Amino acid sequence: MLGKKTPLKAKEEAEKEVSEHRVHMEAEFQRKVAATNGDSGSNVKRLEQETDAKIQHLKSETSRISYDVVNMLLKHVNTVKN
């Protein structure tokens, strides 16, 4: 019976392989989590800076065109059509 595995022996080997694979996957997951944790702070700061810049741009554009928009609206509101 050389080369043949009993069902019990095959099950034990399969459980061992599954356990080793689980340990490997957990280690890989922990490595990825550790690698991304350092980056998340800088990403948050970069996103906050980009958001602030976009808000400032929108405020300046609003200030720049608000007079024209108000005049356009007043022109249309005050225009009488037959």
LINJOJO-V491777 format. One record per residue. N is the residue number from 1. RES is the residue in one letter. OMEGA is omega in whole degrees, 0 to 359 (* if undefined). Layout:
BEGIN
n-><N;N>
res-><RES;RES>
omega-><OMEGA;OMEGA>
END
This chain:
BEGIN
n-><1;2;3;4;5;6;7;8;9;10;11;12;13;14;15;16;17;18;19;20;21;22;23;24;25;26;27;28;29;30;31;32;33;34;35;36;37;38;39;40;41;42;43;44;45;46;47;48;49;50;51;52;53;54;55;56;57;58;59;60;61;62;63;64;65;66;67;68;69;70;71;72;73;74;75;76;77;78;79;80;81;82>
res-><M;L;G;K;K;T;P;L;K;A;K;E;E;A;E;K;E;V;S;E;H;R;V;H;M;E;A;E;F;Q;R;K;V;A;A;T;N;G;D;S;G;S;N;V;K;R;L;E;Q;E;T;D;A;K;I;Q;H;L;K;S;E;T;S;R;I;S;Y;D;V;V;N;M;L;L;K;H;V;N;T;V;K;N>
omega-><177;177;179;179;174;179;179;180;179;180;180;179;179;178;179;179;179;180;179;179;179;179;179;181;178;178;178;178;180;178;180;178;180;181;183;180;179;182;188;179;180;177;179;180;179;179;178;179;178;179;178;180;179;178;179;179;180;179;181;177;178;179;184;186;185;180;180;180;179;179;178;179;179;179;180;180;184;180;180;179;179;*>
END
